[in-house]
Amino acid sequence: MALSIVALPELLPVYSVDNPSLAKDLVAVTLRNDKLSFTEALTLDRYSLVALDLDGTTLSPEGVVTARTRAAIHALVKVGVRVCFATGRSFPESRQILSQIEHYDLAVFVGGPMVVDTATGQTVVRQHMKTALAVELVKFFQSRGQPACALQDRTAAGFDYLITADVPLHESLAHWLVVTDAVCKYLPAMALAEADHSNTLRVGVVVELATATWLQRELDAAFGERIVQHMIVPTQTRTKVAGVLEVFDPAVSKWTGIQQVARRHGIADEAVIAVGDDFNDLAMLRNAGLGVAMGNAVPAAKAVAGRVIESNAADGLAKFLEDIVRARAEKPGSVTPENEVCDPARGTTRELAANRVCRDGSTNIDSP
C-alpha cells in the first residue's frame, strides 16, 4: 500500500492511499494532517453532496459570510462535491447571502417545502401546506391574540406574506420584513382566515419568548402529530427576546428538500453530509449519511449529529469543508462543472440528473 502526499494551493497536504478498500486495516494509524487524520480523510472522501444551513452555520455570528467560508465552499465545488444550501429563509430572503457566496445551484428554502434553482430563480419543487390546515393555524394564532404570518411562494402568489392587520407586529418581525424587502399583504383577522391559502408554505408568529413557549404547548394540545413546529430564538434581537415559532405540514422538512436535490443529481442519502445548528436542522442531521452540528448548535442538534465541529465564530464550517477538500483532492472521476460529460443527443451530466424521475414518481413542481 503506497502513501502519497499531494500539495494543494493554500491548503495543507493530503494523505491518500492507492487502495482505499484497505481502510479497515488502518484504524490504528495515527498520521495527522493538521486536524484531519488519515482515516478521517478516507471517510470524508465518500460524500458527494454537502447540505449547509445558513443562519448559525454558513453565516458568522455577525450575519455575514467570512472570506474563509466562501473560499472553502468554492474549493469544495471545484473538487466535485455538490453544495446545497438548506435554510428556513425564503428564496427572496436569501438572495443577499447567496450574492456574498456567489454559488448558485439547487437549494432548499422555507425549511423544506421549496427547492429553487438559484441560478435561474426557477422553482423546481413546491409542496404547499394543506389549505384546511393553514386556515386552522391562522385561526388558532388569531384566537389567542397573535398576528398570524403565512409565508407564500412569491412567484406563485405575487407576495411573500399574508399577515393579520389587526394586531401589532413584534418589533423583531417588523424589522425583519424591512431588511429583507418582504412584500406583504395585510388583511383583517376574518379576511385572513378566509383568504386563498393555496400557496401557503408555513404559518407562524414572532412573539416574546415566554408567549412562544406557551403557544408551543397550546399547539401540541390542539394539533398533535398533524403539524411539526420549530421554535427558534434569534441570536440578534433589537431589544426584547423574541421567539420565532414556525409551523409546518409534517410531510416536509429540510431533509425532504435535500432528498429532492440529491435525487436530481443521482446521489444516495448515504452520500450526503448535512451541517446545521438549530431545531429545524434535526431531521437532516439525523437522516443524512453524516450529520454535523456546529459548536454553537442547540443541545438537541449536537445530540443527533454524528460529529460536532467548531462554532461559527471560529470559522468551524470553513475548517470542516477544508477537511473534505483535502480528502477529495485525489479522488478520480469526480464530475465538476469544468469536466462534466456532454452528449449533444442527451444533454450534460447535470441536465440528465435534473430530469431524472424521483422514486416517488414526481418531476413537477407543486407536489401534493
BALOBA-1460 file (C-alpha; in Angstrom, 3 decimals):
// residues 368
<rec num="1" residu="m" x="0.000" y="0.000" z="0.000"/>
<rec num="2" residu="a" x="1.632" y="3.228" z="-1.144"/>
<rec num="3" residu="l" x="1.257" y="6.529" z="0.690"/>
<rec num="4" residu="s" x="1.354" y="9.719" z="-1.342"/>
<rec num="5" residu="i" x="1.282" y="13.360" z="-0.327"/>
<rec num="6" residu="v" x="-0.319" y="15.898" z="-2.633"/>
<rec num="7" residu="a" x="0.087" y="19.636" z="-2.089"/>
<rec num="8" residu="l" x="-2.920" y="21.872" z="-2.665"/>
<rec num="9" residu="p" x="-2.706" y="25.628" z="-3.198"/>
<rec num="10" residu="e" x="-3.233" y="27.464" z="0.102"/>
<rec num="11" residu="l" x="-4.124" y="24.189" z="1.841"/>
<rec num="12" residu="l" x="-2.188" y="21.649" z="3.839"/>
<rec num="13" residu="p" x="-1.094" y="18.440" z="2.059"/>
<rec num="14" residu="v" x="-3.396" y="15.466" z="1.640"/>
<rec num="15" residu="y" x="-2.589" y="11.931" z="2.717"/>
<rec num="16" residu="s" x="-4.053" y="9.300" z="0.427"/>
<rec num="17" residu="v" x="-3.650" y="5.597" z="-0.313"/>
<rec num="18" residu="d" x="-3.590" y="3.724" z="-3.594"/>
<rec num="19" residu="n" x="-6.257" y="1.262" z="-2.359"/>
<rec num="20" residu="p" x="-8.983" y="2.877" z="-0.231"/>
<rec num="21" residu="s" x="-10.604" y="-0.545" z="0.290"/>
<rec num="22" residu="l" x="-7.838" y="-1.233" z="2.793"/>
<rec num="23" residu="a" x="-9.168" y="1.497" z="5.067"/>
<rec num="24" residu="k" x="-10.436" y="-1.129" z="7.535"/>
<rec num="25" residu="d" x="-6.818" y="-2.063" z="8.208"/>
<rec num="26" residu="l" x="-5.867" y="1.496" z="9.025"/>
<rec num="27" residu="v" x="-7.941" y="2.098" z="12.123"/>
<rec num="28" residu="a" x="-4.841" y="2.265" z="14.303"/>
<rec num="29" residu="v" x="-2.952" y="4.626" z="12.026"/>
<rec num="30" residu="t" x="-2.379" y="7.959" z="13.731"/>
<rec num="31" residu="l" x="-0.791" y="10.002" z="10.954"/>
<rec num="32" residu="r" x="-2.076" y="13.550" z="11.311"/>
<rec num="33" residu="n" x="-2.524" y="16.297" z="8.743"/>
<rec num="34" residu="d" x="-3.271" y="19.305" z="10.930"/>
<rec num="35" residu="k" x="-6.724" y="18.331" z="12.347"/>
<rec num="36" residu="l" x="-7.507" y="15.755" z="9.645"/>
<rec num="37" residu="s" x="-6.435" y="12.194" z="10.432"/>
<rec num="38" residu="f" x="-5.561" y="9.653" z="7.790"/>
<rec num="39" residu="t" x="-8.680" y="7.582" z="8.472"/>
<rec num="40" residu="e" x="-10.872" y="10.699" z="8.606"/>
<rec num="41" residu="a" x="-9.691" y="11.591" z="5.112"/>
<rec num="42" residu="l" x="-10.723" y="8.187" z="3.832"/>
<rec num="43" residu="t" x="-14.138" y="8.568" z="5.478"/>
<rec num="44" residu="l" x="-14.868" y="12.086" z="4.218"/>
<rec num="45" residu="d" x="-13.882" y="11.043" z="0.705"/>
<rec num="46" residu="r" x="-17.118" y="9.110" z="0.153"/>
<rec num="47" residu="y" x="-19.572" y="12.031" z="0.330"/>
<rec num="48" residu="s" x="-20.848" y="13.725" z="-2.825"/>
<rec num="49" residu="l" x="-23.230" y="16.409" z="-1.532"/>
<rec num="50" residu="v" x="-22.938" y="18.775" z="1.417"/>
<rec num="51" residu="a" x="-26.118" y="20.478" z="2.645"/>
<rec num="52" residu="l" x="-25.499" y="23.681" z="4.581"/>
<rec num="53" residu="d" x="-27.816" y="25.608" z="6.849"/>
<rec num="54" residu="l" x="-27.361" y="29.387" z="6.564"/>
<rec num="55" residu="d" x="-28.055" y="31.200" z="9.857"/>
<rec num="56" residu="g" x="-25.770" y="29.988" z="12.626"/>
<rec num="57" residu="t" x="-23.814" y="27.740" z="10.254"/>
<rec num="58" residu="t" x="-22.694" y="29.338" z="6.991"/>
<rec num="59" residu="l" x="-23.137" y="32.815" z="8.466"/>
<rec num="60" residu="s" x="-20.932" y="34.199" z="11.232"/>
<rec num="61" residu="p" x="-22.499" y="35.493" z="14.477"/>
<rec num="62" residu="e" x="-22.493" y="38.906" z="12.778"/>
<rec num="63" residu="g" x="-24.660" y="37.539" z="9.970"/>
<rec num="64" residu="v" x="-22.029" y="37.613" z="7.213"/>
<rec num="65" residu="v" x="-20.154" y="35.026" z="5.141"/>
<rec num="66" residu="t" x="-16.476" y="35.129" z="6.020"/>
<rec num="67" residu="a" x="-13.858" y="35.094" z="3.278"/>
<rec num="68" residu="r" x="-12.588" y="31.735" z="4.509"/>
<rec num="69" residu="t" x="-16.060" y="30.155" z="4.384"/>
<rec num="70" residu="r" x="-16.682" y="31.483" z="0.885"/>
<rec num="71" residu="a" x="-13.315" y="30.158" z="-0.318"/>
<rec num="72" residu="a" x="-13.950" y="26.745" z="1.270"/>
<rec num="73" residu="i" x="-17.334" y="26.418" z="-0.459"/>
<rec num="74" residu="h" x="-15.795" y="27.241" z="-3.837"/>
<rec num="75" residu="a" x="-12.915" y="24.810" z="-3.226"/>
<rec num="76" residu="l" x="-15.413" y="22.074" z="-2.361"/>
<rec num="77" residu="v" x="-17.323" y="22.595" z="-5.604"/>
<rec num="78" residu="k" x="-14.074" y="22.566" z="-7.545"/>
<rec num="79" residu="v" x="-13.196" y="19.057" z="-6.318"/>
<rec num="80" residu="g" x="-16.598" y="17.747" z="-7.415"/>
<rec num="81" residu="v" x="-18.745" y="17.956" z="-4.269"/>
<rec num="82" residu="r" x="-22.219" y="19.438" z="-4.674"/>
<rec num="83" residu="v" x="-23.145" y="22.189" z="-2.216"/>
<rec num="84" residu="c" x="-26.826" y="22.612" z="-1.393"/>
<rec num="85" residu="f" x="-27.975" y="25.359" z="0.943"/>
<rec num="86" residu="a" x="-30.899" y="24.353" z="3.168"/>
<rec num="87" residu="t" x="-32.446" y="27.235" z="5.068"/>
<rec num="88" residu="g" x="-35.592" y="28.281" z="6.858"/>
<rec num="89" residu="r" x="-35.487" y="31.523" z="4.896"/>
<rec num="90" residu="s" x="-37.431" y="32.020" z="1.700"/>
<rec num="91" residu="f" x="-35.545" y="32.460" z="-1.568"/>
<rec num="92" residu="p" x="-36.045" y="36.272" z="-1.637"/>
<rec num="93" residu="e" x="-34.797" y="36.469" z="1.967"/>
<rec num="94" residu="s" x="-31.657" y="34.550" z="0.980"/>
<rec num="95" residu="r" x="-30.627" y="36.464" z="-2.139"/>
<rec num="96" residu="q" x="-28.218" y="38.803" z="-0.361"/>
<rec num="97" residu="i" x="-26.421" y="35.879" z="1.287"/>
<rec num="98" residu="l" x="-26.180" y="33.959" z="-1.983"/>
<rec num="99" residu="s" x="-24.662" y="37.025" z="-3.621"/>
<rec num="100" residu="q" x="-21.968" y="37.078" z="-0.913"/>
<rec num="101" residu="i" x="-21.106" y="33.429" z="-1.544"/>
<rec num="102" residu="e" x="-21.504" y="33.512" z="-5.345"/>
<rec num="103" residu="h" x="-22.512" y="29.864" z="-5.545"/>
<rec num="104" residu="y" x="-25.744" y="29.147" z="-7.418"/>
<rec num="105" residu="d" x="-27.281" y="25.685" z="-7.664"/>
<rec num="106" residu="l" x="-30.378" y="23.877" z="-6.406"/>
<rec num="107" residu="a" x="-31.160" y="24.940" z="-2.834"/>
<rec num="108" residu="v" x="-33.803" y="24.200" z="-0.203"/>
<rec num="109" residu="f" x="-35.889" y="27.043" z="1.232"/>
<rec num="110" residu="v" x="-38.595" y="27.667" z="3.849"/>
<rec num="111" residu="g" x="-37.385" y="24.704" z="5.894"/>
<rec num="112" residu="g" x="-38.086" y="22.160" z="3.159"/>
<rec num="113" residu="p" x="-41.195" y="22.750" z="1.020"/>
<rec num="114" residu="m" x="-39.375" y="24.678" z="-1.728"/>
<rec num="115" residu="v" x="-36.435" y="23.752" z="-3.934"/>
<rec num="116" residu="v" x="-35.231" y="26.535" z="-6.222"/>
<rec num="117" residu="d" x="-32.611" y="26.671" z="-8.949"/>
<rec num="118" residu="t" x="-30.866" y="29.752" z="-7.576"/>
<rec num="119" residu="a" x="-29.048" y="30.353" z="-10.861"/>
<rec num="120" residu="t" x="-32.322" y="30.974" z="-12.713"/>
<rec num="121" residu="g" x="-34.788" y="31.646" z="-9.895"/>
<rec num="122" residu="q" x="-36.985" y="28.804" z="-11.161"/>
<rec num="123" residu="t" x="-38.975" y="26.843" z="-8.579"/>
<rec num="124" residu="v" x="-38.207" y="23.145" z="-9.010"/>
<rec num="125" residu="v" x="-40.301" y="21.762" z="-6.133"/>
<rec num="126" residu="r" x="-43.145" y="23.432" z="-4.259"/>
<rec num="127" residu="q" x="-45.023" y="21.485" z="-1.598"/>
<rec num="128" residu="h" x="-47.600" y="23.781" z="-0.075"/>
<rec num="129" residu="m" x="-49.385" y="23.217" z="3.217"/>
<rec num="130" residu="k" x="-52.837" y="21.687" z="3.066"/>
<rec num="131" residu="t" x="-55.237" y="24.619" z="2.737"/>
<rec num="132" residu="a" x="-57.530" y="23.485" z="5.545"/>
<rec num="133" residu="l" x="-54.574" y="23.119" z="7.911"/>
<rec num="134" residu="a" x="-53.266" y="26.583" z="7.017"/>
<rec num="135" residu="v" x="-56.670" y="28.116" z="7.778"/>
<rec num="136" residu="e" x="-56.868" y="26.265" z="11.104"/>
<rec num="137" residu="l" x="-53.458" y="27.559" z="12.118"/>
<rec num="138" residu="v" x="-54.293" y="31.137" z="11.163"/>
<rec num="139" residu="k" x="-57.445" y="30.950" z="13.286"/>
<rec num="140" residu="f" x="-55.501" y="29.311" z="16.139"/>
<rec num="141" residu="f" x="-52.983" y="32.161" z="16.410"/>
<rec num="142" residu="q" x="-55.543" y="34.907" z="15.909"/>
<rec num="143" residu="s" x="-57.867" y="33.458" z="18.558"/>
<rec num="144" residu="r" x="-55.005" y="33.814" z="21.028"/>
<rec num="145" residu="g" x="-54.423" y="37.442" z="20.188"/>
<rec num="146" residu="q" x="-51.401" y="36.899" z="17.933"/>
<rec num="147" residu="p" x="-50.838" y="38.170" z="14.368"/>
<rec num="148" residu="a" x="-50.609" y="35.132" z="12.091"/>
<rec num="149" residu="c" x="-47.922" y="35.221" z="9.420"/>
<rec num="150" residu="a" x="-48.495" y="32.873" z="6.464"/>
<rec num="151" residu="l" x="-45.448" y="32.559" z="4.218"/>
<rec num="152" residu="q" x="-46.131" y="32.315" z="0.476"/>
<rec num="153" residu="d" x="-44.214" y="31.426" z="-2.653"/>
<rec num="154" residu="r" x="-43.761" y="34.883" z="-4.178"/>
<rec num="155" residu="t" x="-43.515" y="33.539" z="-7.725"/>
<rec num="156" residu="a" x="-46.964" y="31.961" z="-7.413"/>
<rec num="157" residu="a" x="-48.786" y="34.363" z="-5.062"/>
<rec num="158" residu="g" x="-47.147" y="37.656" z="-6.021"/>
<rec num="159" residu="f" x="-46.133" y="38.446" z="-2.433"/>
<rec num="160" residu="d" x="-44.195" y="36.904" z="0.455"/>
<rec num="161" residu="y" x="-46.530" y="37.016" z="3.446"/>
<rec num="162" residu="l" x="-50.197" y="37.127" z="4.384"/>
<rec num="163" residu="i" x="-50.305" y="38.863" z="7.787"/>
<rec num="164" residu="t" x="-53.014" y="39.752" z="10.287"/>
<rec num="165" residu="a" x="-53.582" y="43.502" z="10.110"/>
<rec num="166" residu="d" x="-55.476" y="43.976" z="13.407"/>
<rec num="167" residu="v" x="-52.633" y="43.174" z="15.840"/>
<rec num="168" residu="p" x="-49.264" y="44.999" z="16.121"/>
<rec num="169" residu="l" x="-46.242" y="43.005" z="14.974"/>
<rec num="170" residu="h" x="-43.350" y="42.205" z="17.279"/>
<rec num="171" residu="e" x="-40.588" y="44.714" z="16.565"/>
<rec num="172" residu="s" x="-38.179" y="41.935" z="15.541"/>
<rec num="173" residu="l" x="-40.571" y="40.766" z="12.827"/>
<rec num="174" residu="a" x="-41.266" y="44.319" z="11.666"/>
<rec num="175" residu="h" x="-37.519" y="44.897" z="11.369"/>
<rec num="176" residu="w" x="-37.006" y="41.603" z="9.513"/>
<rec num="177" residu="l" x="-39.664" y="42.433" z="6.940"/>
<rec num="178" residu="v" x="-37.949" y="45.761" z="6.233"/>
<rec num="179" residu="v" x="-34.368" y="44.487" z="5.928"/>
<rec num="180" residu="t" x="-35.394" y="41.578" z="3.682"/>
<rec num="181" residu="d" x="-37.588" y="43.755" z="1.421"/>
<rec num="182" residu="a" x="-40.524" y="41.422" z="2.018"/>
<rec num="183" residu="v" x="-43.690" y="42.001" z="0.015"/>
<rec num="184" residu="c" x="-46.601" y="41.680" z="2.464"/>
<rec num="185" residu="k" x="-50.368" y="41.617" z="2.187"/>
<rec num="186" residu="y" x="-52.122" y="42.683" z="5.405"/>
<rec num="187" residu="l" x="-55.702" y="41.551" z="5.979"/>
<rec num="188" residu="p" x="-58.141" y="41.849" z="8.905"/>
<rec num="189" residu="a" x="-58.343" y="38.695" z="11.006"/>
<rec num="190" residu="m" x="-61.561" y="37.369" z="9.477"/>
<rec num="191" residu="a" x="-60.423" y="38.114" z="5.924"/>
<rec num="192" residu="l" x="-57.073" y="36.425" z="6.512"/>
<rec num="193" residu="a" x="-58.782" y="33.245" z="7.689"/>
<rec num="194" residu="e" x="-60.946" y="33.285" z="4.553"/>
<rec num="195" residu="a" x="-58.118" y="34.194" z="2.161"/>
<rec num="196" residu="d" x="-56.697" y="31.894" z="-0.521"/>
<rec num="197" residu="h" x="-54.077" y="29.723" z="1.193"/>
<rec num="198" residu="s" x="-53.306" y="27.524" z="-1.784"/>
<rec num="199" residu="n" x="-49.747" y="28.941" z="-1.843"/>
<rec num="200" residu="t" x="-49.134" y="28.926" z="1.923"/>
<rec num="201" residu="l" x="-45.926" y="27.081" z="2.823"/>
<rec num="202" residu="r" x="-45.905" y="27.596" z="6.595"/>
<rec num="203" residu="v" x="-47.736" y="29.581" z="9.260"/>
<rec num="204" residu="g" x="-46.034" y="31.187" z="12.224"/>
<rec num="205" residu="v" x="-45.679" y="34.037" z="14.680"/>
<rec num="206" residu="v" x="-42.866" y="36.125" z="16.148"/>
<rec num="207" residu="v" x="-43.622" y="36.931" z="19.784"/>
<rec num="208" residu="e" x="-41.901" y="37.339" z="23.129"/>
<rec num="209" residu="l" x="-40.151" y="34.166" z="24.222"/>
<rec num="210" residu="a" x="-42.497" y="33.375" z="27.111"/>
<rec num="211" residu="t" x="-45.525" y="33.707" z="24.819"/>
<rec num="212" residu="a" x="-43.897" y="31.474" z="22.184"/>
<rec num="213" residu="t" x="-43.295" y="28.770" z="24.801"/>
<rec num="214" residu="w" x="-46.943" y="28.940" z="25.855"/>
<rec num="215" residu="l" x="-48.091" y="28.753" z="22.239"/>
<rec num="216" residu="q" x="-45.961" y="25.656" z="21.694"/>
<rec num="217" residu="r" x="-47.856" y="23.830" z="24.430"/>
<rec num="218" residu="e" x="-51.166" y="25.037" z="23.048"/>
<rec num="219" residu="l" x="-50.250" y="23.838" z="19.557"/>
<rec num="220" residu="d" x="-49.282" y="20.408" z="20.855"/>
<rec num="221" residu="a" x="-52.616" y="20.062" z="22.594"/>
<rec num="222" residu="a" x="-54.660" y="21.310" z="19.622"/>
<rec num="223" residu="f" x="-52.847" y="19.695" z="16.666"/>
<rec num="224" residu="g" x="-50.626" y="16.893" z="17.960"/>
<rec num="225" residu="e" x="-48.917" y="14.994" z="15.130"/>
<rec num="226" residu="r" x="-50.825" y="16.892" z="12.443"/>
<rec num="227" residu="i" x="-48.056" y="19.523" z="12.493"/>
<rec num="228" residu="v" x="-44.353" y="19.967" z="13.032"/>
<rec num="229" residu="q" x="-43.318" y="23.100" z="14.879"/>
<rec num="230" residu="h" x="-39.940" y="24.760" z="15.344"/>
<rec num="231" residu="m" x="-39.119" y="27.454" z="17.825"/>
<rec num="232" residu="i" x="-36.023" y="29.497" z="17.037"/>
<rec num="233" residu="v" x="-34.538" y="32.185" z="19.250"/>
<rec num="234" residu="p" x="-32.579" y="34.641" z="17.067"/>
<rec num="235" residu="t" x="-29.071" y="35.359" z="18.327"/>
<rec num="236" residu="q" x="-29.501" y="39.015" z="17.466"/>
<rec num="237" residu="t" x="-32.663" y="40.823" z="18.526"/>
<rec num="238" residu="r" x="-33.169" y="44.534" z="18.751"/>
<rec num="239" residu="t" x="-34.489" y="44.761" z="22.328"/>
<rec num="240" residu="k" x="-36.919" y="42.170" z="23.664"/>
<rec num="241" residu="v" x="-36.043" y="38.491" z="23.328"/>
<rec num="242" residu="a" x="-38.146" y="37.042" z="20.529"/>
<rec num="243" residu="g" x="-39.312" y="33.531" z="19.840"/>
<rec num="244" residu="v" x="-39.838" y="32.636" z="16.181"/>
<rec num="245" residu="l" x="-42.471" y="29.911" z="16.133"/>
<rec num="246" residu="e" x="-42.905" y="28.238" z="12.735"/>
<rec num="247" residu="v" x="-45.466" y="25.534" z="11.942"/>
<rec num="248" residu="f" x="-45.183" y="23.122" z="9.007"/>
<rec num="249" residu="d" x="-47.012" y="20.262" z="7.432"/>
<rec num="250" residu="p" x="-45.288" y="17.138" z="8.852"/>
<rec num="251" residu="a" x="-44.680" y="15.840" z="5.328"/>
<rec num="252" residu="v" x="-41.872" y="18.365" z="4.762"/>
<rec num="253" residu="s" x="-38.553" y="19.184" z="6.368"/>
<rec num="254" residu="k" x="-35.141" y="20.354" z="5.259"/>
<rec num="255" residu="w" x="-34.274" y="16.704" z="4.816"/>
<rec num="256" residu="t" x="-37.119" y="16.016" z="2.358"/>
<rec num="257" residu="g" x="-35.971" y="19.025" z="0.351"/>
<rec num="258" residu="i" x="-32.373" y="17.818" z="0.378"/>
<rec num="259" residu="q" x="-33.522" y="14.405" z="-0.834"/>
<rec num="260" residu="q" x="-35.203" y="16.065" z="-3.808"/>
<rec num="261" residu="v" x="-31.910" y="17.764" z="-4.682"/>
<rec num="262" residu="a" x="-29.847" y="14.607" z="-4.152"/>
<rec num="263" residu="r" x="-32.123" y="12.512" z="-6.352"/>
<rec num="264" residu="r" x="-31.865" y="15.001" z="-9.181"/>
<rec num="265" residu="h" x="-28.094" y="14.571" z="-9.051"/>
<rec num="266" residu="g" x="-28.254" y="10.785" z="-8.641"/>
<rec num="267" residu="i" x="-26.805" y="10.950" z="-5.109"/>
<rec num="268" residu="a" x="-27.809" y="8.449" z="-2.416"/>
<rec num="269" residu="d" x="-28.835" y="9.552" z="1.076"/>
<rec num="270" residu="e" x="-25.719" y="7.879" z="2.473"/>
<rec num="271" residu="a" x="-23.505" y="10.165" z="0.382"/>
<rec num="272" residu="v" x="-24.937" y="13.355" z="1.918"/>
<rec num="273" residu="i" x="-23.397" y="15.454" z="4.681"/>
<rec num="274" residu="a" x="-25.726" y="17.870" z="6.467"/>
<rec num="275" residu="v" x="-24.411" y="20.711" z="8.635"/>
<rec num="276" residu="g" x="-26.641" y="22.756" z="10.936"/>
<rec num="277" residu="d" x="-27.197" y="24.267" z="14.359"/>
<rec num="278" residu="d" x="-30.875" y="24.564" z="15.263"/>
<rec num="279" residu="f" x="-34.142" y="22.693" z="15.775"/>
<rec num="280" residu="n" x="-35.192" y="22.948" z="12.135"/>
<rec num="281" residu="d" x="-31.974" y="21.086" z="11.237"/>
<rec num="282" residu="l" x="-32.721" y="17.989" z="13.326"/>
<rec num="283" residu="a" x="-34.283" y="15.933" z="10.522"/>
<rec num="284" residu="m" x="-31.367" y="16.442" z="8.151"/>
<rec num="285" residu="l" x="-28.763" y="15.870" z="10.885"/>
<rec num="286" residu="r" x="-30.489" y="12.646" z="11.874"/>
<rec num="287" residu="n" x="-31.028" y="11.220" z="8.384"/>
<rec num="288" residu="a" x="-28.000" y="12.290" z="6.328"/>
<rec num="289" residu="g" x="-25.068" y="9.968" z="5.801"/>
<rec num="290" residu="l" x="-23.195" y="12.242" z="8.194"/>
<rec num="291" residu="g" x="-24.901" y="14.833" z="10.379"/>
<rec num="292" residu="v" x="-22.592" y="17.598" z="11.580"/>
<rec num="293" residu="a" x="-23.563" y="20.048" z="14.314"/>
<rec num="294" residu="m" x="-21.888" y="23.395" z="14.804"/>
<rec num="295" residu="g" x="-20.149" y="24.113" z="18.094"/>
<rec num="296" residu="n" x="-22.762" y="26.812" z="18.675"/>
<rec num="297" residu="a" x="-25.654" y="24.412" z="17.977"/>
<rec num="298" residu="v" x="-28.548" y="23.787" z="20.357"/>
<rec num="299" residu="p" x="-28.043" y="20.657" z="22.531"/>
<rec num="300" residu="a" x="-30.696" y="18.735" z="20.588"/>
<rec num="301" residu="a" x="-28.737" y="19.190" z="17.339"/>
<rec num="302" residu="k" x="-25.494" y="18.042" z="18.947"/>
<rec num="303" residu="a" x="-27.281" y="15.009" z="20.381"/>
<rec num="304" residu="v" x="-28.403" y="13.661" z="16.985"/>
<rec num="305" residu="a" x="-25.302" y="14.634" z="14.986"/>
<rec num="306" residu="g" x="-22.527" y="12.209" z="14.184"/>
<rec num="307" residu="r" x="-19.914" y="14.906" z="14.613"/>
<rec num="308" residu="v" x="-19.618" y="18.302" z="16.306"/>
<rec num="309" residu="i" x="-17.261" y="20.903" z="14.843"/>
<rec num="310" residu="e" x="-16.111" y="24.332" z="15.966"/>
<rec num="311" residu="s" x="-18.546" y="27.235" z="16.215"/>
<rec num="312" residu="n" x="-19.417" y="29.733" z="13.503"/>
<rec num="313" residu="a" x="-17.478" y="32.333" z="15.494"/>
<rec num="314" residu="a" x="-14.323" y="30.248" z="14.921"/>
<rec num="315" residu="d" x="-14.912" y="29.537" z="11.194"/>
<rec num="316" residu="g" x="-15.870" y="25.994" z="12.151"/>
<rec num="317" residu="l" x="-17.702" y="25.325" z="8.903"/>
<rec num="318" residu="a" x="-14.830" y="26.558" z="6.751"/>
<rec num="319" residu="k" x="-12.347" y="24.322" z="8.585"/>
<rec num="320" residu="f" x="-14.599" y="21.295" z="8.162"/>
<rec num="321" residu="l" x="-15.125" y="21.936" z="4.445"/>
<rec num="322" residu="e" x="-11.363" y="22.306" z="4.021"/>
<rec num="323" residu="d" x="-11.021" y="18.824" z="5.534"/>
<rec num="324" residu="i" x="-13.356" y="17.453" z="2.857"/>
<rec num="325" residu="v" x="-11.421" y="19.233" z="0.117"/>
<rec num="326" residu="r" x="-8.200" y="17.660" z="1.337"/>
<rec num="327" residu="a" x="-9.859" y="14.240" z="1.453"/>
<rec num="328" residu="r" x="-11.280" y="14.589" z="-2.066"/>
<rec num="329" residu="a" x="-8.274" y="16.100" z="-3.788"/>
<rec num="330" residu="e" x="-7.052" y="12.910" z="-5.464"/>
<rec num="331" residu="k" x="-10.368" y="11.125" z="-5.979"/>
<rec num="332" residu="p" x="-10.645" y="10.138" z="-9.676"/>
<rec num="333" residu="g" x="-13.764" y="10.520" z="-11.746"/>
<rec num="334" residu="s" x="-15.411" y="13.391" z="-9.892"/>
<rec num="335" residu="v" x="-17.834" y="15.329" z="-12.102"/>
<rec num="336" residu="t" x="-17.350" y="19.068" z="-11.759"/>
<rec num="337" residu="p" x="-18.681" y="21.962" z="-13.862"/>
<rec num="338" residu="e" x="-15.313" y="22.034" z="-15.612"/>
<rec num="339" residu="n" x="-15.256" y="18.384" z="-16.711"/>
<rec num="340" residu="e" x="-18.877" y="17.199" z="-16.832"/>
<rec num="341" residu="v" x="-19.747" y="14.969" z="-19.781"/>
<rec num="342" residu="c" x="-21.797" y="16.485" z="-22.588"/>
<rec num="343" residu="d" x="-23.641" y="14.275" z="-25.047"/>
<rec num="344" residu="p" x="-25.287" y="16.503" z="-27.715"/>
<rec num="345" residu="a" x="-28.089" y="13.956" z="-28.135"/>
<rec num="346" residu="r" x="-28.879" y="13.648" z="-24.427"/>
<rec num="347" residu="g" x="-27.527" y="16.731" z="-22.616"/>
<rec num="348" residu="t" x="-24.941" y="17.308" z="-19.901"/>
<rec num="349" residu="t" x="-24.467" y="15.115" z="-16.862"/>
<rec num="350" residu="r" x="-26.208" y="17.748" z="-14.745"/>
<rec num="351" residu="e" x="-29.169" y="18.062" z="-17.126"/>
<rec num="352" residu="l" x="-29.673" y="14.309" z="-17.236"/>
<rec num="353" residu="a" x="-29.643" y="14.143" z="-13.432"/>
<rec num="354" residu="a" x="-32.015" y="17.087" z="-13.148"/>
<rec num="355" residu="n" x="-34.541" y="15.360" z="-15.393"/>
<rec num="356" residu="r" x="-34.402" y="12.040" z="-13.560"/>
<rec num="357" residu="v" x="-37.772" y="10.860" z="-12.269"/>
<rec num="358" residu="c" x="-37.722" y="10.621" z="-8.473"/>
<rec num="359" residu="r" x="-38.527" y="7.381" z="-6.678"/>
<rec num="360" residu="d" x="-41.902" y="8.820" z="-5.687"/>
<rec num="361" residu="g" x="-42.641" y="9.488" z="-9.374"/>
<rec num="362" residu="s" x="-42.739" y="13.293" z="-9.101"/>
<rec num="363" residu="t" x="-40.970" y="15.510" z="-11.597"/>
<rec num="364" residu="n" x="-43.131" y="18.621" z="-11.431"/>
<rec num="365" residu="i" x="-43.454" y="21.494" z="-9.038"/>
<rec num="366" residu="d" x="-46.491" y="21.888" z="-6.792"/>
<rec num="367" residu="s" x="-46.131" y="18.483" z="-5.148"/>
<rec num="368" residu="p" x="-49.380" y="17.479" z="-3.423"/>
